[in-house]
Every structure is written in structure tokens, then in C-alpha cells.
Amino acid sequence: MSATTSYRVLILGHGEMGHALETLLGARHRLAVWERQPPPGRKTVRLEDEAPAAEFVLFCLPATAHAPLAERIRSYLKKDTLCLTIAKGLDDGGRTPAEVLTGAFGREPVAVVYGPMIAEEIRAGKTAYAQCGAVASGVSDRLLALFRGSAL
């Protein structure tokens, strides 16, 4: 994967971290951002239109929102679309976001990215750090390619 590779990325959620990841990745990749309740005057994308083209789906939402959204987009995703969550905590059933995504899609690749990522600092262009966890082979290389050239 070259340094000039551009991906189609669907960001689910436009809170603090969704906005930060949009800022972090927007210069290099083709982004679509979905919000459940966009502010007045801002339109959100249709999941049914954007999910089929996505190479990466970033779940930037609370753990409790993962299951319904994963179910909603499951049939639209390509087999090799990498679903990435930054959510910590458990859903109402006591499952981690990674468990929810793996269960919903019944396949890999699914990855988690956690770290001392502070949204305001990311939006300001400061360096952020994170660790990735995944079961499927090749996920690390794909994530490195996605974030290459960014401050993460």
C-alpha cells in the first residue's frame, strides 16, 4: 500500500471523536459522515448509499449504539470492509463493542483502536497515540495505511 492510497471511509457518529477523526483523515481520504440527529441545516448521508462503497467503517459512537447500526448496515458491507470501533465500555447486554461487531457481522475484519486520543488535540493537529487490537491477519497493515501521514 503506497503513501498516496486514498480510501472510502464511513464515519458513524459526529460527536467529539467522530469530528476529530474526520479532521484527521479528511485531507487524504473520501469521507462520508453519518449522524443520527444532525444539527439543523446539516444533512447526514444515507447509510444505504454509503455503506456499500466503504472500505473502512469507523464506529465513533457509544457502545450501546453499535448493535443497531451494525445490524442496519450488515447486508450492505463488502466482505473485506474493515469495521473499526473507538468505543470503550459495554452495551446494555454487557458486551464490548468488539464483541458486538464480531457477532453482528459474523466475520472479521473488526478492530478496536484505543489510546490517549483527545479530540480537541487531534482537531488542532497535535500528535495522538493509540493501540490497535484485531484478530484477522492484515488488519494492522490496513490501519497503518489508513492513518499514514496523519498525526495518529
N, C-alpha and C positions, 0 to 999 in steps of 0.2 A: 504494500500500500504506500503510495507516494505521499509526500507532504502536501500535495495540491489536491488530494482527493476531497471531494465535496459530497456530503450525504444528505438524504432527505430525513429530517428529524421531526417527529411529532412530540410536542411538549404538552403533557396533560397537567393542567393547573398553572395559573399565572399569579400565584402568591409571591412571597419574597424569593423563594428559591427558583420557582419557575421563571420569574423575571430575570433573576441572576444568570441562570443557565441560558436564557435567550440572549442576554448581553454577551455572555462568554462565547457562545457558539455562532452567533448571528453573522459575523463577518465572513465565515468560511462555509457555512452550510445553508441549505434551503430549509427553513424552519416553518412549521405550522404550529400555532398555539391554540389549544382548546381550553375554554373556561366554562365551568358550569353556569355561572352567573356573571357574565361580563358587565362591566360598568356601563352606564348609559352612554351611547354614542360609539361604543366599540363593539364590533361584531366578532364572533368566535367562529372558528372553522367547523365544518360538519365532519364528525368522526368517520362517517361512512365514505366520505370523499378522500380524506387524508390518510386513514389507516392503511389502505391497500398499497400505497406508494412508499410508506415509511420503511426505512432501513433500521431506524432506531426509534423506540418509543420511550420517552422519559416520564416516569410516573413521579411528578412533583406535587404530590397530594398527601393528605393524611392516610395512615394505614387503613382506616375504615372505608375509604373511597376506592381502594384498589379492586376489590372483588366485583362491584357492579360495573366498573369501567372495563375491567379485563373481560368480563362476560360480554359486554356490549361490542367490543372490538375484535374478539377472538376470531370470528369467522372471516374477518377482512384482512388479517395479517398474513404476510408471506411466511413460509416455513422458517426462513432464516432471519426474520426480523428480531433484533435484539431488544428485549424489554428490560429497562433499567429502572430501579427504584432508588430514591434517596431517602425514603421514609423510614423513620425509626418507630419502634413501638409495636403494638399488637392491634389487630382488628377486634371487633366485638366477639368473635369466636376464639380469641386467644392465639391467632395465627400471626406469624411475622409477615411482612409484605412479600418476602421471597417465597414463603410457603403458599401464599395466596396466588401469586403469579404463576408459579410452577404448577399448582393444582388447576388453575383456570385454563392454562394453555396446554397442559398435559405433555409438555415438551420443553426442551431447552432451545434457545439460549435465554436465560434470565440471569441478571446480575444485580448486585447491590453495590452502591458506592456510598461510603460513609467517611466522614472526616471533619476536621475543624474548618468547615466551609461556612463562612459568614457572608450572607447575601449582600450586605452593603459593601463589604470589601471587594467581593467579586465584581459587582457593578462598577466599582471605582477602578478596576483594573489591577488590583493588588493580587499577589500570588496566594493561591489556596492549595490545600493538600487534601488528598483523600486516598482511601484504600478501596480496592475492588475485591469482591468475592463472587465467584461463579463456579459452577460445576462443569459446564461444557468446555471442551478444548477450543482454543482460538479466541475466546471472549476477550482475554487481556489484550491481544493484538488489535482487535477491533476497537476496544475502548481507547487504547493509546492513539490509534489513528483518528478517532473522533475528536479527542481533546488535544491532539498535536497542535502546537503553535498557540495554544491558549495559556492563560495564567493558572490553569489547574494542573 
